[in-house]
Amino acid sequence: MAQETCKGGAVANHDTIQLEAFELTLQDIATVEIEKLHALSIGVGWPHRPKDWQMLLENGKGVVAVDAIGRLAGSAMWFEYGPSFSTLGMVITPPRLQARGAGRWMMLHIMQQAGKRRFGLNATRAAKRLYQSMGFTIEKTVFQCQGEATPVATPSLPAGAQLRAMTPADFNAVIALDAQAFGAGRAALYGSLLPVSKGLVLVRGQRIEAFSLCRRFGRGALIGPVVASNETDAIAVIHPHIVEHAGKFLRIDTREETGAFAHYLAQSGMTVYDTVTTMSLGGTWMHDGEAETGAAPKTWALASQAFS
């Protein structure tokens, strides 16, 4: 079996890696109990609940690194959106193992599983250098905004627009709008998101032009995805979620640093808590420049940092 020498002198083949005095073996993440995965993410300070992990497993594939006595030492997942694009996420590696090449080893394995395609991911500060060394290029910053929801005055509804609850009949229109903004179809993901989310759509005439979802996640609730062609529509579809969660923990992940949308989030109690970096390999991922003029929909809030 082919071998490679990883950073720190570790020797790896496709399924095992030797790190100093102990060996790690790869195992299909689908075979691991949720409780163990939950403990792994808690160990690095990530807020995912067991139910959040369940949704990840329903929509992605991946591996875990297991030591000789069955303890989890890391994880990595990939999420397929059509034949040519995937996001990578849930790459968890303790710092001392990442420094010895375990993170690279797991990343190479899941990218090999996924096959030749474009990849996108959101990198923590600790992992960004690793991904750059693998050829990923920096595109944008994601701002993790969270806090106690504090509703501000109801924004004016855009002219000619109506806001209503999302219904099952909206499914095709919503996933088509998301595909325009995201750059790939995510019908299967929405099949998981919609049953556990409260959705709102902004309609002009008979056409859905913006939407938002909000669901339980981590410490409270998460708004996302949010898709719209302009800031006014984006604010309109998230305001009712903020009102509903007044006084409660609420989170939204966005690539908006300035402008009316970012200002509205800060006013509503969701200030920047942390950042991650959107990166890509094999071709540019972000393509939302036209949305600034209202010409095309774009993603104003992520479904999650793993799903993006």
Buried (B, 14 or more C-beta within 10 A) or exposed (E): EEEBEBBBEBBBEBEBBBBEEEBBBBBEBEEBEBEBBBEBBEEEEBBBBEBBBBBBBEBBBBBBBBBEEEEBBBBBBBBBBEEBBBBBBBBBBBEEBBBBBBBBBBBBBBBEBBEEBBBBBBBBEEBBEBBBEBEBBEBBBBBBBBBBBEBEEEEEBBEEBEBEEBEEEBBEBBBEBBBBBBBBBBBBBBEBBBEEBBBBBBBBEEEBBBBBBBBEBBEBBBBBBBBBBBBBBBBBBBBBBBEBBEEEBBBBBBBBEEEBBBEBBEBBBBEBEEBBBBBBBBEEBBBBEEBEEBEBBBBBBBBBBBBB
